[in-house]
Amino acid sequence: MQPFYDYKKFAVLYVDDEEKSLKNFTRAFGDTFRILTAPNAHEGLKLLEAHKDEIGILMTDQRMPGEKGVWLLERARQLRPRIIRILVTAYSDMDAAIAAVNTGAIYKYITKPWDVPQLEQTLKRGMEFFLVQRERDQLLHEKMSVLHNMMIADRIVSLGLLAAGLSHHIRNALVAVKTFLDLAPAKMAEEKMAADTLRNPDFWRDYYQNVQWQIERINNLLKDLWTASEKPSPQFPDQVQLRAVIEGVLGRLHDGFAAQRIEVDNRIPADLPALRVDGPKFNRLFELLFKDELTSLPPGCRITLTAQPADGNGRPEIRLQIADNGPGLPEEALRVLFDPFVVRTDTPAEYGIHLMACYFIVYHHGGRIEAQSEPGKGTTFLLHLPLNPERVAPTNNNHDFLQKVLLNERLWEKLISSPE
């Protein structure tokens, strides 16, 4: 009969300064568990850091030269709180074991010399507990993903309808403004207004051009939001090289960067794997990202672009990093960076519509976009771009999504933990 749990799915790390004890442990439990060993706490920590996603149980002796076992257990708790932590003590170290239990640093303590059958049962129960926790977390994430996808679909449709409606009404309203501006000079001439400024045709020409520019700007913002909110095609017909796309966009924006004296260091390799994309949307993604940089960065800054192939949870992708050395953003601004309804504190005249459109375009391509920033140290955008989006169900990191877009993670945790 096959065991219900796969005890070798995750490793057991055993740390002890006695070489004989390490060998005996491997010999006794190697057939049932995947074993890693280390001769001291520091070596154990190195193994833990290198294999943190592969280890289910950490078992360590308390008395070792250098750092003690409880030191390693505490580091493990900080690095991976879900790892099952077991302390091996002699009777003389009972105070340390009790203190570790009281502080929540360990799952269980056992005494030396250990009894093999009893320890095997302890390790099995510990690994089962670890596996059940992971399964629960995965189910929680799956449920969160369903809610997330329903919510984002609803939000996309709402934003699209909003953009379409606003565009219609704004254009109708602006007809009246345009008519007034067309008739104003004639009306003033008819009434022979005396003010020099109002009689100056240059004033009205500049004013007219400024209003026209604002009209066009509003329409472009709404158009970007509408385009990003359109239902994505199930096919991605265009095959592109990332460097070539970005070089094309930077070429079109060259004058803007030159005027701001912003230097762009494009270090993206030319031989990256090709991406399958919706070409117009993919190009627009980078136009909007770089326009946002032009808007938010002071003159003389530098933008550095790097990219590399990566494995995104079993799917091939390209990870693109766009980093600037600008003033950066405070935490409260970073949290709402992709929300179009919050005024940007760094550039009050701009709204987050550009970046929300970028968020949706990346989402439509089965990827995700993240932002990191710190005041005085610049801002970095990290884009995860799958090579073949049609093979990918867009399952963005829900915690990241809720933090950056919904802003109320605790409310959603209560929602998903409530009965159906």
N, C-alpha and C positions, 0 to 999 in steps of 0.2 A: 504493500500500500504506500503510495506516494505521500510524503509529509505535506501538511497544509501550508507550511511556511517554507520559503527558500532561505535557509540560514546562511547561504553563501552569497546572497545578493549584495550584502554590505559586509565590510570587514570588521574584525575585532582587533583593536590595537592594544597590545599588552606591553607595559613599560616596567622594567625591573633591572637593577644593576647587577643581579646575579645571572651570569651567562647560563648556568645549569638550569635555573628556573625558567628562563626563556625557552631553552630547548625542550624541557619537559612539557611546558605549556603547548608548544607547537605540536609535539608528538601526541599529546593527549587529546587535543581538540582540532587538529588540522584536517581530519576527515569530515568533520561536521561543519566547521566554520572556515572562512577565509581569514588567515592570521597575518598580522603585521606586528613586528616587535621592535623595541628600541631600548638601549642600555641606560638611558638617563632621561630626566625631564626635558632637557633642551632638545635632545634628539627626537624625543616623542613629539614635542611641539612642532618641529620641522616636518615630521611625517604627517602630523595632523593638518598642517597648513597646506602641504602638497596634495593630500588626499581627502580634504575636508568633505567632499561630496560623496565619498566612497565608504566612509567609516560610520558604523552604526553604534558600536560600543567602544568605550575607552576604559581600560582596566589598568590601574597603576599601583605599584608598591608605594607606601608612604615614605619609608626610610631609604633614602638614596643619597649619595654624595652630591653636593650642590643643592639645587632646588628640590623641595620635597614633593610628594605626590599631590597634596592638596593645591599646591601652586599650579601644577599642570591642569588639574581638574577645573580650577577657576578660569584659566586661559581657554580651556575647551568650552566652558559655558559661555564665555564672551564670543568665541568664534562661531560655534554651532550649538545653540542652546538645546536642540533636539537630541544630540548625541547622548546615549545612556552612559553615565559615569559611575564607575565602581572603584572603590578604594580598598586596597589590600593592606591590612594592618596586623601587627603583632599585638598581643594583649597589653603590652606596655604603651602602645600608641592609641589606646582607646579614647583618650581625651581628644586627640586630633580627629578621630572618626566621628565622635559625637558632635564636635564643632562643625565638621563638614556637613553632617546631616542637618543640623539646625540652621545652617546658612543656605541650604538648598543646593549645595555644590555637588551632591552625589545622589545616585539612585539607590545604591546599597553599599554596605561594606562587608567584607569577608575577612576572616582571620587566617594566618599562616600557622601550620601548613594546611593548604586547602585540600578538601576532599573532592576527588575527581568527579564522581557521579553527582554529588550535590552542586559543585561548581558548574557542571555541564547544564544542569537544570536551571541554575541561576542565569547562565548566559543565554539559554534558549528563551526563558521568560523575558529577559531584557531585550533580546533581538525582536521577539514577537511584539513587545510594547512599542519598540521603535518603528517597526513596519506598520503597525496599526495607526500610529500617529501620522506617518507619511501618507497612508491611504486616506485618512480623514482629511488631511490638508489638501490632498489632490481633489477629493470630492468637493471640498469647500471652494477650491479654485474653479472647478468646473461649474459649480452652481453660480459663482460670481461671474464667470465668463458668460453664461447665458443671460444674466441680468445686464451685464455690461454691453453685450451685443444688441439686446433689445433697446437699451437706453440710447446707445450711440446711433442706432438706426433711426430712432424717433427724433433724436436731436438733429441728425443730418437733414431729415425731411423738414423739420421745423425751421431750421436755418435757411434751407433752400426756399421754402415758401416765404419766409420773412424777406429774403433778399429779392425774390421776384416781386413781391408786393411793394416793398419799399422803392424798388427801381421804377415800377409803374407810376406810383404816386409822386415820387420826387420829380420824375420827368414831366409829368403833367403840371405840377406846381411850378417847375422851372420855366415852362413855356411863358407863364405870366411874367416872371422875372426878366426873361430874355426880351419879351415884348416891351416891357417898361424901359429897359436899357436901350433898346433900339429907338424908342420914341423920345427919351429924356432929352438928348441934345436939341432935337427940333423944338420940343416944348419950351426949353429954356431960351432958345433963340427967339421964339415967338413972343415970350414974355419979357425979353431983354433984361435978363437977370444981371445985376451989376457986379456981383462978386467976381473978382479976377479968377479965383480958382475954379469956380463953377463955369466960367466962360472959356476956360482953357481946354481946348479939345484933347490935349495930351493927357490931362487928368482923367477924362472920361474914357479915353482909349485904354489907358492902363487899368482903370477900374473895371472896364468891360472885359479885358483880357484876364484879369485876376478871377473874376466871377466865372468866366468860361473854364478857366483852369480848375477851379474848385468843383464845378459841375462835372467835368470829366473825371476828376479824382474820385468823387463820390460814386459815379457810375462804374468806374474800374474796380473799386473796392467791392461793390455789390456784385459785379460780374464775377470776380474771383470767388466770392463766397458761394454764388450760385453754381459756378462750374465745379467747385470742390464738393458740393452737396449732391450733385447729380448721381443717380444710381450707376454704380460701376459696371462696365461690360464684363461678362464672364471670361472674355478672351483678352489677351494682352498681345496685340499683333506686332508690336515693334521690338526689334532686337537692337540694343544700343550699347555702346561703350561709355562707361561713366565719365572717364576723363574727357572724351570728345563732347559729351553733352555739356559738361561744366565749362569747358573752354569756349563753347559757342555762347553760352549765357554770359560769361565774363567779357567776351568780346563785345556783346551788345551793350553791356553796362560799363564799358571802359571809360567813357567820358565822365560818368558820374563818380567813379572811383578816383580818376585823375584829379577832378575838381576838388575832391575831399582829401587828396593826398593819402589815400588809403592803399596800402600795398597788399596784394594778394599773392601768397606763396603757394602755388599749386603743386603739391608733392604726390598727387594721385598717380599710381603706376598706369602706364598705357596698356599693359598686358593683363589687366584684371579680366575675369570671366565676364561674358556678355550678360546683360540684364534683359528680360522680357518685360516690356512696360506699355502703358498707354502713352504714346509719344508726346502729344500736346500737353497732357496733364503733368508728365514727368518733367518736361522743360519748364513748365510754369512753376513747379515746386521750387526749383532753384532760382528762378527769377524773383519769386516772392521772398525766399530766404535771404538772398543777397540785397534785395531792396530794403529789407528790414535792417540788415547790417548797415547799409548806407544811411538809413534814417537815425539809427541809435548810436552809431560810433562817432566820436569827435574826430576832427581832422588829424592826420598823421598816424593813425592806428595801423595795425597789421592783422591780416587774416591768414591763417595757415590751414591748408586742406590736406588731409591724409586719409588713406583708405586701404583696406586689406580684406582678403577673403576670410570667411569665418564659418563656423558651424553654429547655427542658431537653433538649438534644441533639435538636432538631427536633420536640419534642412540647410542646404548651402545658401549663404547670403554674403553680401558685401557690407562691411561696417565702415561708414563714412563719418569722419570727424571734421567739423568746421569750428575752429577755435580762434577767438580774437583776443587781443590784449587791451580791450577797452575798459571802461570803468566798472563793469560788472553790475550785478543786480542784487539787491537785498533779498532775503528769503521770502518775504511776503510778496514781492513782485514776481519772483521765480515761480511761485505756486500757481499764479494766474496767468502765466506767460502765454498759454494757448487758448485763453478765454477771450472772445471778441467783445464781450460786454463790460470789460474792465479797462479803465483808462490806464495807459502805460505811464508809470511814474517817471521813467527816464525821458520820454518824449511825449508830453501831455497832449500834443496835437494829434497823435496817432492812436488808433485803437488796435486791438489784437486780431483784427480780421485776417491780416496776412498770415499770421502764424497759425490761426485756427484752420485756414484753408490748407496750409502745409500739413498740418496734423491729419486732416481728412484725406489728402492725396496719398500720403504715406500709408495710412490705414487701408485705403482702397487697394494698395499694392501689397497687402498682406504683411506690412512691416510696422515699425514703430519709430517714433522720434522722441528723444529725451533731451533735456537741457540741464546743464550744470553751470552754476555761476557763483561768484563770491565777490563782494564789493572790493574794488581795487585790483582784482586778478582776472578780469575778463569773463567772457561767456563761451561755453562750448556746447554745440549741438552735436548729438550722436544719432545717426540714422542707421537703422537696421533694414537693409533692402534685400528681400529674397530674390534669388536668381530667376525662379519660376513661380510667380504669384498664383497662377491658376491651380497649382498643386498644394497651395497653402491655405488652410482655414485661418482667417485673421483672428488670432487669439492673443491680443496684446496683454502685456503684464497688467493685471487688473489693479494691483496695489498702486502701480505707477499712474495708471489712468485716473483712478479715483483721487489720488493725491493732487494731480495736476489739473484735472478738469472738473470733477465733482466737488472736491475740496472738503468733503464730509464723510470720511472713511468710517467713522464710528457709527453713523446712521446706517450705512449699508451693511456693516457687520451685524447690527441688530436685525436688519431685514433678512439677511440670509440665514441667520441662526434661528429665526422664528419658524414654527411649524408651517407646513404647506397649507 
